[in-house]
Amino acid sequence: MFFELQLPRPWRPDSEQELIGNALTWAELGEQAGIDYAWAQEHHFLEEYSHSTAPEVFLAAVSQRTTRMRLGHGITLMAPAYNHPARVAERISMLDLVSGGRVEWGTGESSSRLELEGFRVNYIEKRAMWAEGVREAARMMSATPYPGHQGKYFTMPARNVVPKPVQRPHPPIWVACTNRDTLKMAARLGLGALTFSFMDAGEARFWVNEYYETFRRECAPIGQTVNPNVAMLAGVMCHRDAEVARARGLEGQQFFKWALAHYYRFGAHIPGQTNLWEEFQRAEPEPMAGLGGVNDPAGVREHFSQLEAAGVDQLILLQQGGRYEHEHICESLDLLGREVLPEFAERHGQRRVRKERALAPYIEKALAAVTRVEDVEPPVVESYPRLWEREGVTRQEVGTQRALDAASLWRLHVGGTGTGSGTVGRDGRDG
């Protein structure tokens, strides 16, 4: 399942709360239907297109409403200005712990001007920032202690980053792929490919073959392990009547693509004022591939079967876009669970075994190329900044000076001139 959390205008005061509540219900119904993954985006400032700004919070809530479903960041923005690598490592690990080891760690660079400039991220250097952040966050999760890093985009001393995840050395890593160059990069670095694009089976087969050919020939992992997988987006709205399915679902899928293009390709946006839904209603929708899943159960099964035959490892189902009705999504999930997904679940286990057997020698070769984190002698870090230490001063003298300086620091922060043993109030009197 793909949780973009789109919210077209007009908005009521409780619209976002209602959307999140509905989405948590969809996650529960999705697990009941046999859907294995929940992918939640991280976007910022992209009004109407995505209100999923804190996926770690949303996924934590999903983890408490499900027992089996994998929890995917689709994706974590890795430039340090968005998320410091240590904070990423901490959040991913904590989510893995509260979910019992169900996290999939999707990563990405970010591309929209609204987001990049909002966080002062240099567009030209964003891929280098992503690579440095992913590599080091993976090391933080797996090393005790993390030896520290002196880098171009962030620097950090040796620290033991806690907690550690359930999945060792770290949860599976993915990267968002919007073109073939990024797809091949994912394969070279041993990452799963999240191809957030709609494709027909012929194009999907080409992407999958190129990914695995590159993985077998060139993989040099950026993380501490590998995750050879290709996931692909598929628009879905299922109803027993194909015409009803298209009436309910086609406009939402078109809005998803159009709003994405507004922020990433052609739109001029005035924060807080531009009305995407109104502009979309006036626009001429572009042709879209990969919408065979907006159909009756037989049509959805046929579309999924074609992508399965093309070698796609996972379909990411986009069911919420535009102004979808909550009840229609619930009905669609129920129908998918009863009449579409069971046959794929039966084949999936056997397919996974065959794939693991075929890739085993290439995975072994890739793991031999992993750059392991070297053990270091961690530094001694005292509990309080040693502002009072001076050359030639004895530790006894330091102890006396420390007490005096601590009082001075307190007065500096809170004001006043009190010197008593109690706290000093802002009016200067002992408290």
Backbone torsions as a table, in degrees:
resi	resn	phi	psi	omega
1	MET	NA	145.1	-177.5
2	PHE	-117.4	118.2	-177.8
3	PHE	-107.6	89.6	175.2
4	GLU	-82.4	-23.7	-178.3
5	LEU	54.7	58.3	176.4
6	GLN	-77.3	146.3	-177.1
7	LEU	-146.9	81.8	179.6
8	PRO	-64.0	148.6	173.3
9	ARG	-70.1	160.2	2.7
10	PRO	-79.5	152.1	-178.7
11	TRP	-106.5	140.4	169.0
12	ARG	-94.3	165.6	178.3
13	PRO	-57.2	-29.9	-177.1
14	ASP	-104.2	14.7	-174.2
15	SER	-62.6	-44.7	-179.1
16	GLU	-67.1	-40.1	178.8
17	GLN	-62.8	-42.2	178.7
18	GLU	-63.6	-42.2	-179.8
19	LEU	-60.5	-47.2	-178.6
20	ILE	-64.9	-41.8	177.8
21	GLY	-60.9	-43.3	177.6
22	ASN	-62.9	-42.8	-177.5
23	ALA	-62.2	-38.0	177.6
24	LEU	-66.0	-35.3	174.6
25	THR	-65.2	-42.0	178.9
26	TRP	-61.4	-37.6	178.5
27	ALA	-62.5	-44.2	177.8
28	GLU	-61.3	-46.4	180.0
29	LEU	-66.1	-35.6	178.4
30	GLY	-62.1	-44.3	177.6
31	GLU	-62.8	-42.2	178.2
32	GLN	-61.0	-32.5	-179.3
33	ALA	-77.7	-12.1	-179.5
34	GLY	102.8	11.6	176.6
35	ILE	-78.8	134.2	-169.1
36	ASP	-95.2	-19.4	-172.3
37	TYR	-134.4	145.1	167.8
38	ALA	-118.7	118.8	178.8
39	TRP	-108.0	125.0	-179.8
40	ALA	-119.8	131.0	-177.4
41	GLN	-77.2	160.7	163.3
42	GLU	-120.0	112.8	175.0
43	HIS	-135.4	158.2	180.0
44	HIS	-135.7	132.8	172.3
45	PHE	73.6	3.7	-175.1
46	LEU	-90.2	73.9	-176.6
47	GLU	-52.8	138.0	177.6
48	GLU	73.6	-37.5	-179.0
49	TYR	-75.6	-45.5	-179.1
50	SER	-153.9	119.1	174.9
51	HIS	-105.0	23.4	179.7
52	SER	-94.2	81.6	-175.2
53	THR	-97.5	-19.5	-177.6
54	ALA	-132.5	69.7	-174.8
55	PRO	-61.6	-28.2	-180.0
56	GLU	-64.0	-31.3	178.1
57	VAL	-74.4	-46.5	179.1
58	PHE	-60.5	-46.3	-178.1
59	LEU	-66.7	-32.6	175.4
60	ALA	-62.7	-39.9	176.8
61	ALA	-65.5	-41.7	177.4
62	VAL	-60.1	-38.4	-177.9
63	SER	-61.0	-28.3	-178.6
64	GLN	-89.7	-6.5	178.0
65	ARG	-108.8	-1.6	-179.4
66	THR	-133.1	166.7	179.2
67	THR	-124.8	-21.2	-172.8
68	ARG	-121.4	-31.6	-172.0
69	MET	-60.5	131.7	175.3
70	ARG	-72.6	148.3	-173.2
71	LEU	-115.0	107.8	-171.7
72	GLY	-107.9	129.4	167.2
73	HIS	-79.9	115.4	-176.4
74	GLY	-125.4	53.0	26.0
75	ILE	-144.9	175.5	168.9
76	THR	-87.9	125.1	176.9
77	LEU	-74.8	124.5	-166.6
78	MET	-102.7	-6.0	173.6
79	ALA	-61.5	132.5	-176.1
80	PRO	-55.7	-26.9	177.8
81	ALA	-66.1	-29.0	172.9
82	TYR	-79.1	-54.5	-173.5
83	ASN	-145.4	114.3	176.2
84	HIS	-60.3	137.6	-177.4
85	PRO	-53.6	-36.5	178.8
86	ALA	-65.6	-37.7	178.1
87	ARG	-69.0	-35.8	174.7
88	VAL	-61.5	-49.2	-179.1
89	ALA	-58.6	-42.1	179.9
90	GLU	-65.5	-44.9	-176.8
91	ARG	-69.2	-42.9	178.9
92	ILE	-62.0	-44.2	-179.6
93	SER	-63.7	-44.3	-179.3
94	MET	-63.8	-42.0	177.6
95	LEU	-63.5	-37.7	177.4
96	ASP	-63.5	-37.1	179.1
97	LEU	-69.8	-48.1	-176.1
98	VAL	-69.8	-19.9	-179.0
99	SER	-98.2	-2.6	-178.3
100	GLY	74.9	30.9	175.1
101	GLY	85.6	42.6	-176.1
102	ARG	-114.9	14.9	-172.3
103	VAL	-84.8	140.3	167.1
104	GLU	-116.0	122.3	-173.2
105	TRP	-97.3	91.2	174.6
106	GLY	-83.5	142.7	-176.1
107	THR	-131.1	163.0	177.8
108	GLY	-170.5	170.4	-173.9
109	GLU	-91.7	-35.4	-169.0
110	SER	87.0	146.4	-177.0
111	SER	-138.9	-23.0	-173.5
112	SER	-78.3	144.2	-178.0
113	ARG	-63.8	-38.8	180.0
114	LEU	-57.8	-41.8	-178.3
115	GLU	-76.4	-50.1	-176.1
116	LEU	-58.3	-50.2	-177.2
117	GLU	-73.1	-28.3	177.0
118	GLY	-62.3	-31.2	179.2
119	PHE	-108.6	10.7	177.2
120	ARG	56.3	47.0	176.5
121	VAL	-97.5	128.8	-179.5
122	ASN	-73.4	119.3	-177.0
123	TYR	-59.7	-39.5	-175.9
124	ILE	-66.6	-32.0	-173.9
125	GLU	-103.3	6.9	-171.6
126	LYS	-65.8	-33.1	178.4
127	ARG	-68.5	-40.6	177.2
128	ALA	-63.4	-37.9	176.5
129	MET	-63.3	-44.1	178.5
130	TRP	-58.1	-48.8	-176.0
131	ALA	-62.6	-44.0	179.7
132	GLU	-63.8	-42.8	-178.8
133	GLY	-65.9	-44.1	-179.7
134	VAL	-63.9	-49.3	-178.2
135	ARG	-57.5	-46.0	-175.2
136	GLU	-76.5	-36.2	177.5
137	ALA	-64.5	-38.3	176.3
138	ALA	-62.2	-40.4	178.0
139	ARG	-66.3	-38.0	179.7
140	MET	-61.9	-37.7	-179.3
141	MET	-71.4	-25.3	-171.8
142	SER	-105.7	-15.4	-174.1
143	ALA	-102.9	141.4	174.9
144	THR	-132.7	98.4	-2.3
145	PRO	-88.9	169.1	169.7
146	TYR	-69.7	128.5	-172.0
147	PRO	-74.0	-4.8	-177.5
148	GLY	95.7	170.5	-173.9
149	HIS	-154.2	131.2	173.4
150	GLN	-115.0	96.0	-172.0
151	GLY	-119.2	-176.0	179.4
152	LYS	-79.9	-34.4	-172.1
153	TYR	-110.3	-17.2	169.8
154	PHE	-157.6	154.1	178.9
155	THR	-132.8	140.5	-176.4
156	MET	-151.5	136.2	176.8
157	PRO	-75.6	171.2	178.1
158	ALA	-61.2	128.0	177.8
159	ARG	-149.4	153.7	170.9
160	ASN	-93.6	107.1	-176.5
161	VAL	-80.8	118.1	-178.6
162	VAL	-126.4	155.5	0.3
163	PRO	-78.9	171.3	174.2
164	LYS	-95.5	149.1	-178.3
165	PRO	-72.8	162.5	173.0
166	VAL	-65.9	-45.5	-177.8
167	GLN	-80.3	120.6	-177.2
168	ARG	-111.3	144.4	4.3
169	PRO	-75.3	-19.9	176.5
170	HIS	-166.4	163.1	177.6
171	PRO	-60.5	158.3	179.3
172	PRO	-56.2	137.0	-178.1
173	ILE	-103.6	137.4	176.1
174	TRP	-126.2	166.0	172.9
175	VAL	-140.2	143.3	177.5
176	ALA	-70.3	131.0	-178.0
177	CYS	-124.6	116.0	178.9
178	THR	-106.1	-6.1	178.0
179	ASN	-150.9	172.8	-174.4
180	ARG	-68.4	-32.5	178.9
181	ASP	-61.8	-43.8	178.3
182	THR	-67.1	-36.7	177.5
183	LEU	-59.0	-47.4	179.3
184	LYS	-66.3	-35.3	175.4
185	MET	-61.1	-42.5	178.1
186	ALA	-57.8	-44.8	-180.0
187	ALA	-64.2	-42.6	-179.8
188	ARG	-61.7	-34.8	-175.5
189	LEU	-94.4	3.8	177.3
190	GLY	74.5	26.5	-177.1
191	LEU	-104.7	148.8	169.3
192	GLY	-67.3	146.8	-177.9
193	ALA	-102.5	117.0	174.4
194	LEU	-96.5	96.1	-176.4
195	THR	-93.0	91.4	-177.3
196	PHE	-80.3	60.9	179.4
197	SER	-138.9	147.3	174.9
198	PHE	-84.8	129.8	-179.4
199	MET	-139.2	153.4	168.1
200	ASP	-85.3	173.0	-172.2
201	ALA	-64.1	-36.0	-179.2
202	GLY	-63.0	-46.6	178.8
203	GLU	-67.7	-38.2	179.5
204	ALA	-61.4	-41.1	179.9
205	ARG	-60.5	-41.6	179.7
206	PHE	-62.0	-45.2	179.7
207	TRP	-63.2	-44.9	-178.1
208	VAL	-62.9	-47.1	-179.7
209	ASN	-61.0	-41.9	180.0
210	GLU	-64.8	-38.7	178.8
211	TYR	-61.2	-51.5	-174.4
212	TYR	-73.0	-31.7	173.7
213	GLU	-62.2	-42.7	178.9
214	THR	-66.8	-41.9	179.6
215	PHE	-60.2	-45.6	-177.7
216	ARG	-65.8	-34.0	-175.3
217	ARG	-87.4	-38.8	-161.1
218	GLU	-126.8	7.2	-170.3
219	CYS	-65.8	124.2	171.7
220	ALA	-133.0	97.4	-166.2
221	PRO	-61.1	140.2	173.1
222	ILE	-85.6	-26.4	177.2
223	GLY	-95.0	-165.1	179.6
224	GLN	-95.4	0.8	174.2
225	THR	-155.1	-175.0	-176.9
226	VAL	-124.2	161.7	-178.3
227	ASN	-145.3	72.5	-177.6
228	PRO	-73.7	102.0	-178.5
229	ASN	-155.7	149.1	173.8
230	VAL	-124.8	119.7	176.1
231	ALA	-111.8	144.0	-174.2
232	MET	-137.2	142.5	-177.9
233	LEU	-75.4	140.3	175.8
234	ALA	-140.4	122.0	176.0
235	GLY	-73.2	137.5	-175.0
236	VAL	-139.3	136.5	162.1
237	MET	-156.3	113.1	-172.2
238	CYS	-107.8	132.8	174.4
239	HIS	-149.2	152.8	-178.3
240	ARG	-61.1	-28.0	176.8
241	ASP	-102.6	116.6	-176.3
242	ALA	-59.4	-35.4	179.8
243	GLU	-67.1	-38.8	176.7
244	VAL	-65.3	-40.9	178.3
245	ALA	-58.3	-44.4	-180.0
246	ARG	-68.8	-38.1	177.9
247	ALA	-63.8	-35.5	-179.1
248	ARG	-81.0	-32.5	-166.5
249	GLY	-111.9	-24.6	-171.6
250	LEU	-66.0	-43.9	-177.9
251	GLU	-61.3	-40.7	179.4
252	GLY	-63.4	-40.7	177.9
253	GLN	-65.2	-40.1	178.4
254	GLN	-65.5	-38.6	177.9
255	PHE	-64.8	-39.3	177.2
256	PHE	-55.5	-49.9	-178.1
257	LYS	-67.9	-41.5	-177.0
258	TRP	-67.1	-44.1	-179.5
259	ALA	-65.0	-37.6	175.3
260	LEU	-59.5	-46.0	179.6
261	ALA	-66.0	-33.5	177.7
262	HIS	-58.0	-45.1	-176.5
263	TYR	-83.6	-23.3	-172.6
264	TYR	-112.0	-11.4	-172.9
265	ARG	-134.3	-58.1	-168.0
266	PHE	-122.1	-13.0	-169.0
267	GLY	-77.7	152.3	168.3
268	ALA	-115.0	119.4	-167.7
269	HIS	-116.8	132.7	172.4
270	ILE	-107.9	108.6	-175.7
271	PRO	-53.7	130.9	177.4
272	GLY	81.0	-6.1	-176.4
273	GLN	-124.1	-40.2	-177.8
274	THR	-61.1	133.2	179.5
275	ASN	-107.0	98.1	-176.3
276	LEU	-63.3	-41.3	-175.9
277	TRP	-63.1	-41.4	177.8
278	GLU	-64.5	-43.0	179.1
279	GLU	-64.2	-38.8	178.1
280	PHE	-62.4	-39.5	-179.7
281	GLN	-63.1	-28.8	179.7
282	ARG	-88.3	-12.1	-173.7
283	ALA	-84.0	162.3	175.0
284	GLU	-95.0	110.8	-177.3
285	PRO	-60.6	139.0	177.4
286	GLU	-81.4	152.7	174.5
287	PRO	-60.8	145.1	-177.8
288	MET	-128.8	135.7	171.8
289	ALA	-90.1	167.2	170.6
290	GLY	73.4	26.8	-179.6
291	LEU	-108.8	22.9	176.8
292	GLY	-64.1	-16.2	179.0
293	GLY	-83.3	-4.1	171.7
294	VAL	-91.2	87.6	-162.2
295	ASN	-168.5	-178.6	171.2
296	ASP	-80.6	170.1	-175.5
297	PRO	-54.5	-40.7	-179.9
298	ALA	-64.6	-41.5	179.2
299	GLY	-66.9	-38.9	178.1
300	VAL	-64.8	-44.1	179.1
301	ARG	-59.6	-42.0	179.8
302	GLU	-63.5	-43.4	179.3
303	HIS	-63.3	-46.0	179.6
304	PHE	-64.2	-39.0	-179.2
305	SER	-63.4	-37.6	178.4
306	GLN	-65.0	-41.9	178.9
307	LEU	-70.7	-34.7	175.1
308	GLU	-62.2	-45.6	179.6
309	ALA	-65.1	-26.9	178.2
310	ALA	-75.0	-8.0	176.9
311	GLY	98.1	5.0	179.1
312	VAL	-63.9	130.8	-177.5
313	ASP	-79.1	-33.7	-175.1
314	GLN	-148.8	136.2	171.2
315	LEU	-99.2	131.8	176.1
316	ILE	-102.2	113.2	-170.1
317	LEU	-89.0	116.2	175.4
318	LEU	-92.2	108.9	-177.8
319	GLN	-116.3	-11.7	-177.2
320	GLN	-121.3	115.8	176.9
321	GLY	-161.6	156.1	-179.6
322	GLY	60.9	-136.6	-178.1
323	ARG	-110.6	51.5	175.5
324	TYR	-60.9	144.5	175.4
325	GLU	-85.4	137.5	179.9
326	HIS	-54.5	-45.4	-177.3
327	GLU	-63.7	-34.3	-179.5
328	HIS	-68.4	-38.1	177.5
329	ILE	-66.3	-41.9	178.6
330	CYS	-61.9	-43.0	178.7
331	GLU	-63.5	-41.4	179.6
332	SER	-62.5	-44.5	179.4
333	LEU	-62.3	-41.7	179.6
334	ASP	-62.2	-43.4	-178.9
335	LEU	-68.8	-38.5	175.7
336	LEU	-59.6	-43.7	-177.9
337	GLY	-66.8	-32.6	-176.5
338	ARG	-89.5	-32.8	-168.7
339	GLU	-125.9	-3.7	-176.9
340	VAL	-121.4	-54.8	-168.2
341	LEU	-73.7	-30.1	-174.9
342	PRO	-54.0	-42.4	-176.9
343	GLU	-66.4	-31.7	178.6
344	PHE	-73.4	-36.4	178.3
345	ALA	-63.2	-37.6	179.6
346	GLU	-62.8	-36.8	-177.7
347	ARG	-85.0	-21.6	-169.1
348	HIS	-64.7	-42.3	-178.9
349	GLY	-61.1	-45.5	179.3
350	GLN	-63.9	-40.6	179.5
351	ARG	-63.5	-39.3	-179.2
352	ARG	-65.0	-40.2	178.7
353	VAL	-63.0	-44.9	179.3
354	ARG	-61.7	-42.2	-179.3
355	LYS	-64.6	-45.4	-179.4
356	GLU	-61.7	-38.8	179.1
357	ARG	-65.6	-42.7	-177.8
358	ALA	-68.8	-33.6	-176.4
359	LEU	-90.4	-9.4	-172.4
360	ALA	-50.3	-49.3	-178.8
361	PRO	-65.7	-30.9	-179.9
362	TYR	-75.9	-35.0	175.2
363	ILE	-66.2	-42.9	178.2
364	GLU	-59.9	-42.5	178.0
365	LYS	-63.5	-42.5	-179.4
366	ALA	-65.3	-43.1	-178.6
367	LEU	-65.0	-27.9	176.8
368	ALA	-67.8	-19.5	-179.3
369	ALA	-94.4	0.4	-179.3
370	VAL	-65.5	133.9	174.0
371	THR	-83.6	104.8	-177.0
372	ARG	-75.7	152.3	178.8
373	VAL	-77.1	126.2	-179.2
374	GLU	-78.8	142.9	174.4
375	ASP	-67.8	141.6	177.3
376	VAL	-130.8	158.1	171.3
377	GLU	-86.0	106.4	-174.7
378	PRO	-66.1	149.7	-180.0
379	PRO	-75.6	160.7	171.7
380	VAL	-83.9	123.7	-179.8
381	VAL	-117.7	109.9	-179.4
382	GLU	-72.5	159.2	-169.1
383	SER	-74.9	-16.6	-176.0
384	TYR	-135.7	139.8	179.6
385	PRO	-54.9	129.2	-174.8
386	ARG	-86.7	62.8	-177.1
387	LEU	-69.7	-23.8	-172.0
388	TRP	-90.6	-7.8	-177.7
389	GLU	-75.6	134.6	178.8
390	ARG	-133.6	153.0	-179.7
391	GLU	-60.4	132.2	176.3
392	GLY	84.4	3.6	-179.3
393	VAL	-96.4	132.1	-179.4
394	THR	-73.6	161.4	179.9
395	ARG	-64.1	-33.4	177.2
396	GLN	-64.8	-43.4	177.6
397	GLU	-65.1	-36.8	177.5
398	VAL	-61.0	-42.0	180.0
399	GLY	-58.6	-43.0	178.0
400	THR	-66.0	-46.0	-178.1
401	GLN	-66.1	-33.6	-179.2
402	ARG	-60.0	-44.5	-180.0
403	ALA	-63.6	-41.4	179.5
404	LEU	-66.2	-44.6	-178.4
405	ASP	-67.7	-34.2	177.5
406	ALA	-60.9	-41.8	177.1
407	ALA	-63.8	-39.9	179.1
408	SER	-64.4	-41.9	178.6
409	LEU	-62.6	-40.6	179.3
410	TRP	-61.1	-45.4	179.1
411	ARG	-63.3	-35.5	179.2
412	LEU	-61.8	-38.3	-175.8
413	HIS	-81.1	-39.7	-172.0
414	VAL	-110.4	-8.5	179.9
415	GLY	86.0	177.2	177.6
416	GLY	88.7	173.6	-176.7
417	THR	-130.6	11.3	-176.5
418	GLY	-63.2	147.9	-179.3
419	THR	-127.5	10.9	-178.4
420	GLY	-74.2	178.6	-177.1
421	SER	-78.0	-16.9	179.2
422	GLY	-83.6	-177.2	176.7
423	THR	-73.8	153.6	-178.6
424	VAL	-100.9	121.9	-179.5
425	GLY	-78.7	168.1	-178.7
426	ARG	-66.6	-19.4	178.4
427	ASP	-89.4	4.3	176.9
428	GLY	91.3	-5.4	-178.5
429	ARG	-93.1	147.4	177.5
430	ASP	-64.8	137.4	-179.5
431	GLY	-102.8	NA	NA
